[in-house]
Every structure is written in C-alpha cells, then in structure tokens.
Amino acid sequence: MQFVSASLFSLEIGYFVPTIITTSSATLLASRLLYLAAYAALCLLSVLEHGRSITPSTFLIMYLVFSSFADVIQFALLYVAMNLCSFSALPVAIFIVRLTLLVLEAQNKTSILREPYVNLAPEEKAGFFGTTFFWWVNSFITLGYSKILSITDIPPLPSYLNTMKMRDAMQTTWNKRSTLLATALVPHIVP
C-alpha cells in the first residue's frame, strides 16, 4: 500500500513539473501545488494509519472517493472538449493509481492484526464500506449457505454489546433507583 501511495505522489510530481514549465496561470499552479501537498499528506497518513488502526481509514477512503468522483467529472468534460485541447495520459494514470489505492485502503486488516485484536467482532474490524454496506456479514452468510451453522461458527459480539458491561450498568441504575425510592419512603421524624 505504501508503494501505491508513493507512486501516486511521484506521478503527481511528474504532472506538476511540466505544469510549472508550460503554464503561467497562478490558479492552475496553485491547484497543482495543493494536489501535490494532498498526496504528500496522503502518503504520510496512509503509513501512520495503516500501522495504528484496526479498521481501514475512513478519512483516506472518503478523500479518495470524492477526488476520484471529481476526476470522473473532469474526464467527462475533457472528453466533450477533446477536439479543443490536447489530452495527456498522466491524469489517467493518476486516476487508476488512486482507484487502486482506494481498493487497497478499503480492505479489511484481519490478516495483519496482532493477538489482542484478532478475535474482535467482524463489524469492529470493518471499515467505512464494510459498516455502510454490511460487507462484514457476507462471510457469515456464505458459511451459513454452505453448511449448517454451529455455535463455534458464530462470530463474537462487538465489545459495546458485552453482556457483562450492560449487566453492570443495569445493576448500577437499579441500585440508584432503589436507594432513591427507599429514601423517599422513609418517614421524616420531626423532633
């Protein structure tokens, strides 16, 4: 994944240098410079988040989705104006590498997780697309379609649905309620 993000950054440098040489438009230079800064930050954030998070990075995925959508619109406009301007293959290569990075960033990290995190519930390890479209359920449904499920096939519950935590919270609330009720029912003795 770091190789793909580094290649995206290098492609953007390859697109930025000719823009500096051939263009005198300050707006175009500023936009290309912002793209270059964004891809530098994307490389750094990809490396940092990949090693420190159990889920795929929602921020990176959303950035890649929206920037890819903007590129699709730009390609459509360039296709319409194809006879008016020249077209470079470098933006297409950047778009393909960005889509590749999007696919790689959206992957589940179960295979690289260490011991305390391996046995987490599938929905806790799912990223943005996994939780939005319930992709974490697909493996369980496939397993249930192929055989009769047993108790060992059922994935663990997420930590926020832990029954002991809920029981303790309920017991605390019940104790508070019963002490309030007991103090309200005790007759006040006036001396």
URFEN-V10062 format. One record per residue. N is the residue number from 1. RES is the residue in three letters. PHI is phi in radians with two decimals (999 if undefined). OMEGA is omega in whole degrees, -180 to 180 (NA if undefined). Layout:
n->N res->RES phi->PHI omega->OMEGA
n->N res->RES phi->PHI omega->OMEGA
This chain:
n->1 res->MET phi->999 omega->178
n->2 res->GLN phi->-1.15 omega->178
n->3 res->PHE phi->-1.13 omega->-179
n->4 res->VAL phi->-1.19 omega->179
n->5 res->SER phi->-1.19 omega->176
n->6 res->ALA phi->-1.18 omega->178
n->7 res->SER phi->-1.21 omega->175
n->8 res->LEU phi->-1.12 omega->178
n->9 res->PHE phi->-1.13 omega->180
n->10 res->SER phi->-1.19 omega->175
n->11 res->LEU phi->-1.13 omega->179
n->12 res->GLU phi->-1.18 omega->174
n->13 res->ILE phi->-1.12 omega->178
n->14 res->GLY phi->-1.13 omega->177
n->15 res->TYR phi->-1.53 omega->-177
n->16 res->PHE phi->-1.33 omega->-176
n->17 res->VAL phi->-1.08 omega->177
n->18 res->PRO phi->-1.13 omega->178
n->19 res->THR phi->-1.15 omega->178
n->20 res->ILE phi->-1.12 omega->-176
n->21 res->ILE phi->-1.25 omega->-171
n->22 res->THR phi->-1.67 omega->-172
n->23 res->THR phi->-2.01 omega->175
n->24 res->SER phi->-1.89 omega->-179
n->25 res->SER phi->-1.31 omega->-180
n->26 res->ALA phi->-1.20 omega->-180
n->27 res->THR phi->-1.16 omega->179
n->28 res->LEU phi->-1.15 omega->178
n->29 res->LEU phi->-1.12 omega->179
n->30 res->ALA phi->-1.15 omega->180
n->31 res->SER phi->-1.17 omega->178
n->32 res->ARG phi->-1.18 omega->177
n->33 res->LEU phi->-1.17 omega->176
n->34 res->LEU phi->-1.15 omega->175
n->35 res->TYR phi->-1.07 omega->179
n->36 res->LEU phi->-1.08 omega->178
n->37 res->ALA phi->-1.15 omega->180
n->38 res->ALA phi->-1.15 omega->180
n->39 res->TYR phi->-1.27 omega->173
n->40 res->ALA phi->-1.14 omega->177
n->41 res->ALA phi->-1.15 omega->178
n->42 res->LEU phi->-1.11 omega->178
n->43 res->CYS phi->-1.08 omega->-179
n->44 res->LEU phi->-1.15 omega->-179
n->45 res->LEU phi->-1.17 omega->178
n->46 res->SER phi->-1.10 omega->179
n->47 res->VAL phi->-1.16 omega->-177
n->48 res->LEU phi->-1.18 omega->-177
n->49 res->GLU phi->-1.31 omega->-178
n->50 res->HIS phi->-1.14 omega->-178
n->51 res->GLY phi->-1.57 omega->-173
n->52 res->ARG phi->-2.07 omega->-177
n->53 res->SER phi->-2.20 omega->179
n->54 res->ILE phi->-1.55 omega->178
n->55 res->THR phi->-2.03 omega->174
n->56 res->PRO phi->-1.10 omega->-175
n->57 res->SER phi->-1.24 omega->179
n->58 res->THR phi->-1.18 omega->-179
n->59 res->PHE phi->-1.09 omega->179
n->60 res->LEU phi->-1.13 omega->-180
n->61 res->ILE phi->-1.10 omega->-180
n->62 res->MET phi->-1.14 omega->177
n->63 res->TYR phi->-1.08 omega->-179
n->64 res->LEU phi->-1.15 omega->178
n->65 res->VAL phi->-1.14 omega->-177
n->66 res->PHE phi->-1.20 omega->179
n->67 res->SER phi->-1.23 omega->175
n->68 res->SER phi->-1.17 omega->177
n->69 res->PHE phi->-1.09 omega->178
n->70 res->ALA phi->-1.13 omega->177
n->71 res->ASP phi->-1.18 omega->177
n->72 res->VAL phi->-1.07 omega->178
n->73 res->ILE phi->-1.12 omega->179
n->74 res->GLN phi->-1.11 omega->178
n->75 res->PHE phi->-1.14 omega->178
n->76 res->ALA phi->-1.12 omega->178
n->77 res->LEU phi->-1.17 omega->177
n->78 res->LEU phi->-1.19 omega->178
n->79 res->TYR phi->-1.14 omega->179
n->80 res->VAL phi->-1.14 omega->-177
n->81 res->ALA phi->-1.71 omega->-175
n->82 res->MET phi->-1.05 omega->-178
n->83 res->ASN phi->-1.41 omega->-180
n->84 res->LEU phi->-1.67 omega->-177
n->85 res->CYS phi->-2.51 omega->178
n->86 res->SER phi->-1.46 omega->-175
n->87 res->PHE phi->-2.15 omega->-179
n->88 res->SER phi->-1.76 omega->178
n->89 res->ALA phi->-1.44 omega->-178
n->90 res->LEU phi->-1.14 omega->176
n->91 res->PRO phi->-1.09 omega->177
n->92 res->VAL phi->-1.17 omega->178
n->93 res->ALA phi->-1.13 omega->177
n->94 res->ILE phi->-1.09 omega->180
n->95 res->PHE phi->-1.11 omega->-180
n->96 res->ILE phi->-1.15 omega->178
n->97 res->VAL phi->-1.17 omega->178
n->98 res->ARG phi->-1.15 omega->176
n->99 res->LEU phi->-1.14 omega->177
n->100 res->THR phi->-1.10 omega->178
n->101 res->LEU phi->-1.13 omega->177
n->102 res->LEU phi->-1.08 omega->179
n->103 res->VAL phi->-1.11 omega->-180
n->104 res->LEU phi->-1.19 omega->179
n->105 res->GLU phi->-1.19 omega->-177
n->106 res->ALA phi->-1.41 omega->-178
n->107 res->GLN phi->-1.22 omega->176
n->108 res->ASN phi->-1.23 omega->-177
n->109 res->LYS phi->-1.73 omega->-176
n->110 res->THR phi->-1.01 omega->-176
n->111 res->SER phi->-1.23 omega->-178
n->112 res->ILE phi->-1.90 omega->-179
n->113 res->LEU phi->-1.30 omega->179
n->114 res->ARG phi->-1.59 omega->-166
n->115 res->GLU phi->-0.92 omega->-176
n->116 res->PRO phi->-1.18 omega->-174
n->117 res->TYR phi->-1.81 omega->-177
n->118 res->VAL phi->-1.17 omega->-174
n->119 res->ASN phi->-1.62 omega->176
n->120 res->LEU phi->-1.27 omega->177
n->121 res->ALA phi->-1.13 omega->-179
n->122 res->PRO phi->-1.03 omega->-179
n->123 res->GLU phi->-1.29 omega->175
n->124 res->GLU phi->-1.37 omega->180
n->125 res->LYS phi->-1.66 omega->-178
n->126 res->ALA phi->-1.35 omega->179
n->127 res->GLY phi->-1.57 omega->-177
n->128 res->PHE phi->-1.07 omega->-179
n->129 res->PHE phi->-1.19 omega->180
n->130 res->GLY phi->-1.11 omega->179
n->131 res->THR phi->-1.40 omega->-180
n->132 res->THR phi->-1.22 omega->-176
n->133 res->PHE phi->-1.84 omega->179
n->134 res->PHE phi->0.97 omega->179
n->135 res->TRP phi->-1.21 omega->-179
n->136 res->TRP phi->-1.20 omega->-180
n->137 res->VAL phi->-1.44 omega->-173
n->138 res->ASN phi->-1.00 omega->-179
n->139 res->SER phi->-1.15 omega->178
n->140 res->PHE phi->-1.21 omega->179
n->141 res->ILE phi->-1.17 omega->178
n->142 res->THR phi->-1.08 omega->178
n->143 res->LEU phi->-1.13 omega->178
n->144 res->GLY phi->-1.18 omega->178
n->145 res->TYR phi->-1.33 omega->-176
n->146 res->SER phi->-1.52 omega->-179
n->147 res->LYS phi->-2.71 omega->174
n->148 res->ILE phi->-1.35 omega->-176
n->149 res->LEU phi->-1.30 omega->173
n->150 res->SER phi->-2.01 omega->-178
n->151 res->ILE phi->-1.14 omega->180
n->152 res->THR phi->-1.32 omega->180
n->153 res->ASP phi->-1.42 omega->-177
n->154 res->ILE phi->-1.33 omega->-179
n->155 res->PRO phi->-1.21 omega->180
n->156 res->PRO phi->-1.19 omega->176
n->157 res->LEU phi->-1.32 omega->175
n->158 res->PRO phi->-1.15 omega->-175
n->159 res->SER phi->-1.13 omega->-180
n->160 res->TYR phi->-1.30 omega->175
n->161 res->LEU phi->-1.84 omega->180
n->162 res->ASN phi->-1.05 omega->-175
n->163 res->THR phi->-1.18 omega->180
n->164 res->MET phi->-1.20 omega->177
n->165 res->LYS phi->-1.12 omega->179
n->166 res->MET phi->-1.17 omega->178
n->167 res->ARG phi->-1.09 omega->179
n->168 res->ASP phi->-1.11 omega->178
n->169 res->ALA phi->-1.13 omega->178
n->170 res->MET phi->-1.15 omega->-180
n->171 res->GLN phi->-1.13 omega->178
n->172 res->THR phi->-1.11 omega->178
n->173 res->THR phi->-1.11 omega->179
n->174 res->TRP phi->-1.12 omega->179
n->175 res->ASN phi->-1.15 omega->177
n->176 res->LYS phi->-1.09 omega->-179
n->177 res->ARG phi->-1.14 omega->-178
n->178 res->SER phi->-1.20 omega->177
n->179 res->THR phi->-1.23 omega->176
n->180 res->LEU phi->-1.15 omega->179
n->181 res->LEU phi->-1.16 omega->-180
n->182 res->ALA phi->-1.16 omega->179
n->183 res->THR phi->-1.24 omega->179
n->184 res->ALA phi->-1.33 omega->-177
n->185 res->LEU phi->-1.54 omega->180
n->186 res->VAL phi->-1.25 omega->-179
n->187 res->PRO phi->-1.21 omega->178
n->188 res->HIS phi->-1.44 omega->-180
n->189 res->ILE phi->-1.66 omega->-180
n->190 res->VAL phi->-1.69 omega->-178
n->191 res->PRO phi->-1.27 omega->NA
